[in-house]
Amino acid sequence: MTTRRDFITGCGKVITGAAISGLLLPVLQSCVPTSLPLTPSPTSPPVGSDGRVSIDVSDLNSGNPVKSVAGLYGSDGLPILITRISDTDFRALSSYCPHAGCQVESTLQGTSIPCLCHNSLFALDGSVVQGPAVTSLRQYDAAYDVPSHTLHIKVA
């Protein structure tokens, strides 16, 4: 049989635990990356027998040099950015910022790709323009096919 004191002490522990959980839960949830896809997208571009996906890049130009393709994810689970450096030079970059693991934006800030977490900036080739990041964005093996305006990206 429990005493009144034991009952009140137990209730105090439950209330204290609930209060701590209520304070810590938002902090813990903010630490979990929410931009990672949980399941493969049904709109993923098909992967060929050579482990490459083919992406039409005819919509990229000097005024619109970067895009993210729906369903195209890198090994880090984040979208792959495709950038246009020149008429025949295209890059496939990870959108994973090497500084703190945030996702970089697919819209430019001036002429650079921004990471809004800590204000790093990256050039269209993935190199660091402004830190705190000190490492370039990861590049995927990609080959541009001029006649078809298609970028073949090695993803597997």
C-alpha positions as CSV (number, residue, x, y, z in Angstrom):
1,M,0.0,0.0,0.0
2,T,1.4,3.4,-0.9
3,T,1.3,6.4,1.3
4,R,0.0,9.8,0.4
5,R,3.6,11.1,0.4
6,D,4.6,8.3,-2.1
7,F,1.6,9.2,-4.3
8,I,2.4,12.9,-4.3
9,T,6.1,12.2,-5.0
10,G,5.1,9.9,-7.9
11,C,2.9,12.6,-9.4
12,G,5.6,15.1,-9.1
13,K,8.0,12.8,-11.0
14,V,5.4,12.4,-13.8
15,I,4.7,16.1,-14.0
16,T,8.4,16.9,-14.0
17,G,9.1,14.3,-16.7
18,A,6.3,15.6,-18.9
19,A,7.5,19.2,-18.5
20,I,11.1,18.2,-19.4
21,S,9.8,16.2,-22.4
22,G,7.7,19.2,-23.5
23,L,10.8,21.4,-23.5
24,L,13.2,19.0,-25.0
25,L,11.0,17.6,-27.8
26,P,11.1,20.7,-30.0
27,V,14.9,20.9,-29.6
28,L,15.3,17.2,-30.5
29,Q,12.9,17.5,-33.5
30,S,14.9,20.5,-34.8
31,C,18.0,18.2,-34.9
32,V,16.4,15.6,-37.1
33,P,16.8,16.4,-40.9
34,T,13.4,16.7,-42.3
35,S,14.3,17.2,-46.0
36,L,15.4,13.6,-46.5
37,P,13.0,11.6,-48.6
38,L,11.5,8.7,-46.6
39,T,10.7,6.6,-49.6
40,P,11.9,6.6,-53.2
41,S,9.8,8.9,-55.3
42,P,7.5,7.3,-57.9
43,T,8.6,10.2,-60.3
44,S,12.3,9.2,-60.1
45,P,14.0,9.2,-63.5
46,P,14.7,5.7,-64.7
47,V,18.2,4.4,-64.1
48,G,19.8,2.8,-67.2
49,S,21.8,-0.4,-67.2
50,D,25.0,1.7,-67.0
51,G,23.8,3.2,-63.7
52,R,23.0,6.6,-65.2
53,V,19.9,8.7,-65.5
54,S,19.3,11.0,-68.5
55,I,18.0,14.5,-67.8
56,D,16.9,17.0,-70.4
57,V,18.9,20.3,-69.8
58,S,17.5,22.3,-72.7
59,D,15.6,24.5,-70.3
60,L,18.8,25.7,-68.6
61,N,20.4,28.9,-70.0
62,S,22.4,31.9,-68.7
63,G,19.4,33.4,-67.1
64,N,18.2,30.2,-65.5
65,P,21.4,28.1,-64.9
66,V,20.3,25.8,-62.1
67,K,17.5,23.3,-61.4
68,S,16.6,20.4,-59.2
69,V,14.9,17.5,-60.9
70,A,11.9,15.9,-59.1
71,G,12.7,12.4,-57.8
72,L,16.5,12.7,-58.6
73,Y,18.3,12.1,-55.3
74,G,22.0,11.5,-54.6
75,S,23.5,9.0,-52.2
76,D,23.1,11.5,-49.4
77,G,19.4,11.4,-49.8
78,L,19.1,15.0,-51.0
79,P,18.2,16.3,-54.4
80,I,20.8,16.6,-57.1
81,L,21.2,20.1,-58.5
82,I,22.0,20.5,-62.2
83,T,23.9,23.6,-63.2
84,R,24.9,25.1,-66.5
85,I,28.4,26.6,-66.7
86,S,28.4,27.2,-70.4
87,D,26.6,26.0,-73.6
88,T,28.4,22.6,-73.3
89,D,29.5,22.4,-69.7
90,F,26.9,21.1,-67.2
91,R,27.4,19.8,-63.6
92,A,25.4,17.5,-61.4
93,L,26.0,18.6,-57.8
94,S,24.9,17.3,-54.4
95,S,22.6,19.8,-52.6
96,Y,24.2,18.7,-49.3
97,C,26.3,21.5,-47.8
98,P,29.6,20.1,-46.5
99,H,29.7,22.6,-43.7
100,A,26.8,21.4,-41.5
101,G,24.8,19.1,-43.7
102,C,22.0,21.5,-44.5
103,Q,20.4,21.5,-48.0
104,V,21.5,24.3,-50.3
105,E,18.9,26.2,-52.3
106,S,18.0,25.6,-55.9
107,T,17.4,29.3,-56.5
108,L,20.4,31.5,-56.9
109,Q,21.5,34.4,-54.6
110,G,23.0,36.7,-57.2
111,T,25.1,34.2,-59.3
112,S,25.8,31.8,-56.4
113,I,24.1,28.8,-54.8
114,P,23.3,29.7,-51.2
115,C,23.1,27.6,-48.1
116,L,20.8,29.5,-45.8
117,C,21.8,27.7,-42.6
118,H,25.1,29.6,-42.2
119,N,25.3,31.7,-45.4
120,S,27.8,29.7,-47.4
121,L,27.8,30.4,-51.1
122,F,28.8,28.1,-53.9
123,A,29.7,28.8,-57.6
124,L,27.8,27.0,-60.3
125,D,30.7,24.5,-60.5
126,G,30.2,23.7,-56.8
127,S,33.3,25.5,-55.5
128,V,33.1,27.6,-52.4
129,V,32.6,31.3,-53.0
130,Q,32.0,32.3,-49.4
131,G,32.3,30.3,-46.1
132,P,32.0,29.0,-43.5
133,A,32.0,26.0,-45.8
134,V,35.6,25.1,-46.9
135,T,34.8,22.2,-49.1
136,S,33.1,22.2,-52.5
137,L,29.7,20.6,-53.2
138,R,30.1,17.0,-54.2
139,Q,30.0,16.5,-58.0
140,Y,28.4,13.5,-59.6
141,D,30.0,11.9,-62.7
142,A,28.0,13.4,-65.6
143,A,28.4,13.6,-69.3
144,Y,26.6,16.0,-71.6
145,D,25.2,14.8,-75.0
146,V,25.2,17.9,-77.2
147,P,22.7,16.8,-79.9
148,S,20.0,15.7,-77.5
149,H,20.7,18.4,-74.8
150,T,20.8,15.6,-72.3
151,L,23.0,15.2,-69.2
152,H,23.7,11.6,-68.3
153,I,24.4,11.4,-64.5
154,K,25.9,8.4,-62.8
155,V,23.8,7.7,-59.7
156,A,24.3,4.0,-59.2
